Structures are given as C-alpha cells and as structure tokens.
Amino acid sequence: MRMLFACLILAAELTQSSTPIDKKQQAPPKPRNTSAVESPTPSVVPLAAPPNAPSTANKETNPKEQPKWWPPPPLWDIYWPTVLLVIFGGFAAWVAVGTLKDIREQTEAIKESADATKRSVDAIMDADRALLLILWENFIHINPEARHSGVLSHCFNWHFQNTGKSPAFIQKVSSRFIVIRSLDDLPPEPAYLTPREVSYESEPLLPDKNFGPVYSPLESDLSFDEVEAEHRGKKCLLYAFGFVQYLDTYRRSHETRFGLVYDSAPTLKRDYDRFRLAGPPAYNRYT
C-alpha cells in the first residue's frame, strides 16, 4: 500500500512539471494585396429598426456570464494534477485514519488480554497465599509485665495463626488497649503506636502455626479498681485494636487489622464478659 501511494504521488509530480503546449497558435501572415487600386466600398445606409424589435446586442452572450469551469481545461493544464493531488491526499488521509483505528483496536485487545492474564495469575497466587487470622482471649488478663511489681492492671492478650497454604513472613506487629466513652469517639482511621519490627526476630510462620502471645497493657491513669467500676458501670468502654503486616511467598505485602470492644456485665461473669468486633471499617479489614 505504501509503495502504491508513493508511485501515485510521483506520477502526479511528473504530470505537474511537464511543459504545457502554448494554446495560442501563431496567426498566418496576411496576404499582400496585389491590386494596385482598391475598389471603392459602397456606402450602406442602415435602416431604422422598428421600436419593438429586439436589440442584436442583447442576443450576444456576455463573456462574464459564461460558466467558469466549462468547457473543462485541456489535459495538459495545471488543473488536472491539482485535482489528482487532492484525490490522493484524501485517499491517504482515509488510509491513515483506518490504520490508526486498527492500531487502537489492537492495543485495546492486548490490554484486555493482559488484564485477563493478570487476574488469572492473581487468582492462582491467592489460592496458595498465606492468610493470618487474629485470635484473642475473651477475658481481660492481668498485665504480666506489672505482675512482679504487685500493681494490678488490665491487659489485652492476643495472637495470630497462619490459616493459609504457604508460609508467612511477619514484618510488623502493633496493638493498643484504650479507654473510650463510646465507639463514636474513635477516629475514622486508627492511630497506632510505633509498630514492633519482627522481620528479623522470627522464622517464617508455617501454615497452621501460631505467633504470640502479644500483650497490650491498658493505657489509663486510673487504678485497677477504678477501671473496673467505670467499665462495668457503663461509664466507659475498653477497646483493643491493632494490626500485623506480613509477606507471602510471592513477596506481596498483606495486612490484617482488628478492632474489639469489651462487653462486660455489672459483675464478673465468664459466660457474658467477652470481646467482639466493633468500630469503623478501617479498624477491621485485611488485604
């Protein structure tokens, strides 16, 4: 197609640059008058035309009123190469537009194929990935770090398990145990403390294996008895939240978050007191 288009343009250029033939032919020389004396021309007296007779001047066609493009110019006129160039230019534009359209359709088809391939590969990797499940104990424990000092304080005890099909490489762990007035006091995004780096402290967590326990002491200036009276009297809530970050065998990063509120009875009841999932969506999600 490109070679044909180049040949057509070359032919048009050669036609345009050809030397046109002079349209005006040389007039033949006038014959010499051999007669020595010209015969007198008889004078003719024009007759008066009737007033209603049409004027001969009106019968003659005005040159300005004749069609501009008719009759058409001869074949060697510059008009025809110009017409050919316009036709070839329009054809070339049509071919270019069609080519661009084909390229766009091919690009979209390649993109759709690549997206489908990526989704298929992601599905295969997700089927074999590691998945960490957060586990906790339903009762508030005594802080083991303050046990030897003889001061009682509340503590949230939790761990996590790899429920996936491949090892998990633990990166960071963080959790907090706080006192709030209501769940509405929680910000939309959790405010974590500086996480604990464990990427160099532990081996890859194999499937069905646990990591922990992890302790989170209650962040409060109140004494143990004062906290007990406040949360069992429904004057405040005890809320625990945290996350764990890890890598799967494909080196993809994942995160599991949790947010739990402690439901307590007016007096200690082991069949009622327990933690349950609560809080904004950002506190309870996994990737």
N, C-alpha and C positions, 0 to 999 in steps of 0.2 A: 504493500500500500504506500509506503514512504517513497519507494523508487518511482512508482507511477506518478505520484504527486510532484516529484522533482522534475520528471520529464515534461509534464504538462506546463509547469512554470517556465522551463527553458524554451519550449515551443512558443509560448506567449511572448517572451522577451525577444526572440528572433523575429517574430512577426511584427512586433512593435518597432524594432530598429531597422527594418527593411526600408529602402529608399522608395518613396511614393513617386508614381509617374505623374508628370505635370498634366493637369487636367486641361489646361488651355493649349490647344493646338495652334501652331503658327498659321496666321491667316495668309492665304495665297496672295501673291502680288497682283496689284490691279493692272489690267491690260492697258497698253498705251492706245490712245485714240489716234487712229490712222487718218481720220478725216481731217482735212485742214480747217474746214469751216463747219462749225456746229449748226445744225438746223434749228431755226427758231422754235422755241416751245410755245405752242398756242396757249394763250391765257384762258383759263376756265373760270367762269364766274359762278361761285357757289350759290345754289338755290336756297332760299329761305326755308327752313324746316317748319312744319306745322307746329303750333304751340303745344299740342298734346302728344307730339311724337317723342318717344324715349330718347334720351341723350346717348350717343355712342360711347361717351366717356364712362357712363355708368355700367356699360356692358363689359368694359375691360376689367379684368381681375386685378385687385390691388396686391402687389407682391408681399406686403406685410401681412395680408390675411391668409396666405398660403400656409399649409402645415409645415412645421419646423423639421420634423423627422420623417417626412415622406415627400418624395421617394427616398428610400434608405440610401446612405452613402455607399460608394463602391467598396469592394473587398479590401483594397489597399489603404483605405482611410484609417486613421488612428482610432476611430470609434470602435472597431471590432476588437483589437487587442485589449482595450479597456474593458469591454464587456466580458471578454474571456477571463481577465484577471479578477473581476468582481465575482464571476461564477465560481472560479477555482478557489477564491478566498472564502466564499460561503460554504463550499464543499469541505474545505479544510477545517473551518470552524465547526461544522457539523461532526466531522470525524473526531476532532479534539474533544468535543463535549461528550460524544459517545464513549471515547476512551476513558475520560475522567469518571464517567458514570460506572463503567465496568470495574475500574480500579477501586472505587468506593465500595461497590458491592462485594468485591473480593476481600477488601480489608475488613468489612463487617462480618463476612463469613469466617475469616480467620480468627477474628476476635471472639466470636461466639464459640468456635471450636476450642480456642484456648481456655475460655471460661468454663466450658463443659469439662475439659480435661482437668482443670484445677479443682473443680468441685468433686470430680471422681477421686482424685488423689487425696484431697482433704478428707473425704468420707472414709477412705481406706486407713489413713493415719488416725482419724478419730476413733475408728473401731478398735485400734490397738493401743491407744494412748493411755497414759496414767491418769487417774482421777482420784483426788483426795477428798475424803469425807470427814467432816468435823464431828467429833464426839465429845460429850461433856457429861459430868455427873450432875444429877438433879438436886443436889443439896449443897448449900454453902459450907465450905470447909474452913477450918482454922488455918491461917497463914503459916506454912511450915517455916518460913524464914523468921517469924516472930515467936515461934513456939518456945525457943530456948530462953527468950527474954522474960517469959512469964506474962506477956501482954497479949490478950486475945484480940484478934482482928479477923474480919471476913476475907475470904479468898475464893476466886473462881478457878476451878480445876478443869482443864480440857486437854484433849489430844486429837490426833487425826490418823486416818488409816488410808492406805492406798487400795482403792477398790477397782483399779483398772487392770489392764493386762500386760503392762510393761513397767519398768522401774521409773520412779520419780526422783528428780534431783532437786532437793529442797534448797531454796535460796534465802528467803527471809521469813521471819515469824514475828507477829506483833499482836498484842491484845491489851484491853483495858477493862477495868471494873469500876463503874462510877455510880454516883447518886444523882438522880434527876427527879424533878417534881412530876413530870408527865412525859409521855412519848412525844408530845408536840414540842418539847424543848430541844429535841435532837435536831441538829443542823441537817440539811439535805445530804451533804457529803460528810462521811465520818472523819473525825480529826484523830489520827493515830499518833502515837509517840514514835520515837526513833526505833525502827524495827531491829530485831536481833539477826545478825548475819550468821547463818548456819551452813553456808555452802561449803566451808572448809572444816566443819565440825562433825559431819556425819557422812556415812556412806549412802549411796542411792537407796531410796526406800523401795523395797521389792513389793510386788503385789501381795495383798492380804497382810502386810506388815504394818505395825503402828509406830508412831513417833510421839514421844511425850513421856510423862505428863508435862504440861506447861501451866505455871501458876501466875495468876494475876491478882495481886492484893487490892482490896477496895481503896479507892482514892477518896479519903474522907478524914476530916479532923475530929469527927465525933468518936466517942468511945464505942466499944463493942455493945454495951447495953443501950446506949442512946440510939445507935443504928437499928438495933433490934426493935426498940419501941417505935421508931419512926416508920420503918417499912411495914411492920405488922399492923400498925395503926393507920395504914394507907395515907400517910402524910408525905411519903416519897416512894420512889421506885429504885430498885437496884438493877442496873443494866450492864451487860457484858458484851463486848464486841471486839473483833479482831480479824486477822487475815493470815494466810500462808501463801507465799509465792514459790513456784517450782517450775522446772523444765521437764519436758518429756524426752523420749529417746531421739526425737527429731529436732531437738534444741528449740522447740517452740515454747514460749513463755505462757504460763497459766497462773490464775489466782483464784482462790476460794475465800469468800468473806462470810462472816456470820454476825448476827445481832440478836441478843437474847434478853428478855426481861424476866425477872424472878417474881413469880406469883406465890404469895405467902398467906397463910391463914393467921388469924389473931394470935394463935398459939402454935407451937411447933407441931406439925402433923406430916409425917413422912408420906402418907398417901395423898397429900394435897400439894405440899410445897414442891415446886419444880420450875425449871427454866423452859421458856417457849420462845419460838422465833417471833420477832416483832421489830418494828422500826421502819424507816424509809427504805425504798427498794435498793438504794446504793449500799445498804448495810448487809444485805443478804443476796448475794449473787456469786456466780462462778464463771470462769472463762476457760 
